[in-house]
Amino acid sequence: AAFNDNLIMQGQKRSIIIEAKALQIILSDETFIIKRWFLKISKTAETVICCRVSPSQKADVVRLIRLDDPSVVTLAIGDGANDVPMILEADIGIGIFGNEGMRAVDNSDFAIGEFKFLWQLLFKHGRWNYIR
């Protein structure tokens, strides 16, 4: 079964929301056909939201993306202990100080207090690190 490129309309912004059971089917695909479809569709989206997924599924999605294209730099952002496997799997991990404790912050490369500081971290400090 070939993937139909006509399903993806060019020039339009889109987001994907995927829940745990659908993600379980995708990640358990041994033939890699469904995984390839998921990766191709995900790369055309501006945002991919995985809701109600387990910590291991979060890490598996990051791993899947890294294996598909090793030149891609992955970023994971989390605020609790359930985000630690995803943060550790990504190239860059950002922990947010939160009500859920410090586990994400302890296991991340960078720590921020609120989401509003993410912009400054990515663009200002990211540029400085790129120059170095």
C-alpha positions as CSV (number, residue, x, y, z in Angstrom):
1,A,0.0,0.0,0.0
2,A,1.5,3.3,-1.1
3,F,1.1,6.5,0.7
4,N,-1.1,9.0,-1.3
5,D,0.6,12.4,-1.3
6,N,-2.6,14.0,-2.6
7,L,-4.1,13.6,0.9
8,I,-1.7,16.2,2.1
9,M,-2.7,19.6,0.8
10,Q,0.3,21.8,0.3
11,G,0.5,25.3,1.9
12,Q,-2.0,24.7,4.6
13,K,-1.1,24.7,8.3
14,R,-2.3,21.5,10.1
15,S,-2.0,19.8,13.4
16,I,-2.3,16.2,14.4
17,I,-3.8,14.9,17.6
18,I,-3.2,11.3,18.3
19,E,-4.3,9.3,21.3
20,A,-2.7,6.3,23.1
21,K,-4.5,3.4,21.4
22,A,-3.8,4.7,17.9
23,L,-0.2,5.4,18.9
24,Q,0.1,1.9,20.2
25,I,-1.0,0.5,16.9
26,I,1.5,2.7,15.0
27,L,4.4,1.9,17.3
28,S,3.7,-1.9,17.3
29,D,3.9,-2.0,13.5
30,E,6.5,-4.6,12.6
31,T,6.3,-4.0,8.8
32,F,7.1,-0.2,9.3
33,I,4.4,0.7,6.8
34,I,2.2,2.4,9.3
35,K,5.2,4.0,11.0
36,R,6.3,5.5,7.7
37,W,2.8,6.9,7.1
38,F,2.8,8.4,10.6
39,L,6.2,10.0,10.1
40,K,5.4,11.4,6.6
41,I,2.1,12.9,7.9
42,S,3.8,14.2,11.1
43,K,6.5,16.0,9.1
44,T,3.9,17.9,7.2
45,A,2.2,19.1,10.4
46,E,3.1,22.2,12.3
47,T,2.2,20.5,15.6
48,V,1.8,16.9,16.7
49,I,0.0,16.4,20.0
50,C,0.1,13.0,21.6
51,C,-2.6,12.9,24.4
52,R,-3.1,10.4,27.1
53,V,0.0,8.5,26.2
54,S,2.3,6.6,28.5
55,P,5.9,7.8,29.4
56,S,7.4,5.0,27.3
57,Q,5.2,6.0,24.3
58,K,6.5,9.5,24.5
59,A,10.0,8.3,24.4
60,D,9.2,5.9,21.5
61,V,7.8,8.8,19.4
62,V,11.1,10.7,19.9
63,R,13.1,7.6,19.2
64,L,11.1,7.0,16.0
65,I,11.8,10.5,14.7
66,R,15.5,10.3,15.6
67,L,15.9,6.9,13.8
68,D,14.0,8.1,10.7
69,D,16.4,11.1,10.2
70,P,19.5,11.1,12.3
71,S,20.3,14.7,11.2
72,V,17.2,16.0,13.0
73,V,17.7,17.6,16.4
74,T,14.9,16.6,18.8
75,L,13.6,18.7,21.6
76,A,11.5,17.4,24.5
77,I,9.7,19.6,27.0
78,G,8.2,18.3,30.2
79,D,7.2,19.3,33.7
80,G,6.9,16.0,35.6
81,A,8.3,12.6,36.3
82,N,6.2,11.1,33.5
83,D,8.2,13.2,31.0
84,V,11.6,11.9,32.1
85,P,11.9,9.1,29.5
86,M,11.0,11.5,26.7
87,I,13.5,14.1,27.9
88,L,16.3,11.6,28.2
89,E,15.6,10.2,24.6
90,A,15.7,13.7,23.0
91,D,18.8,15.5,21.9
92,I,17.8,18.5,24.0
93,G,15.6,18.2,27.1
94,I,13.9,21.1,28.8
95,G,12.4,20.7,32.3
96,I,9.8,23.1,33.7
97,F,9.6,23.8,37.4
98,G,6.1,22.7,38.3
99,N,3.7,21.3,40.8
100,E,4.6,17.8,39.9
101,G,8.1,18.0,41.4
102,M,11.6,18.3,40.1
103,R,12.2,15.0,38.3
104,A,11.9,16.6,34.8
105,V,14.2,19.5,35.8
106,D,16.8,17.1,37.3
107,N,17.0,15.0,34.1
108,S,17.0,17.9,31.6
109,D,19.6,19.9,29.9
110,F,17.9,23.2,30.6
111,A,15.4,24.2,33.2
112,I,12.9,27.1,33.0
113,G,10.3,28.4,35.4
114,E,7.4,28.9,33.0
115,F,6.5,28.2,29.3
116,K,6.9,31.9,28.5
117,F,10.7,31.6,29.0
118,L,10.9,29.0,26.3
119,W,11.0,31.6,23.5
120,Q,14.0,33.3,25.0
121,L,15.8,30.0,25.7
122,L,15.3,28.7,22.1
123,F,16.1,31.8,20.1
124,K,18.5,33.8,22.2
125,H,20.5,31.1,23.9
126,G,20.1,28.7,21.1
127,R,21.7,31.2,18.7
128,W,24.6,31.8,21.1
129,N,25.2,28.1,21.3
130,Y,25.0,27.8,17.5
131,I,27.6,30.5,17.1
132,R,29.9,28.8,19.7
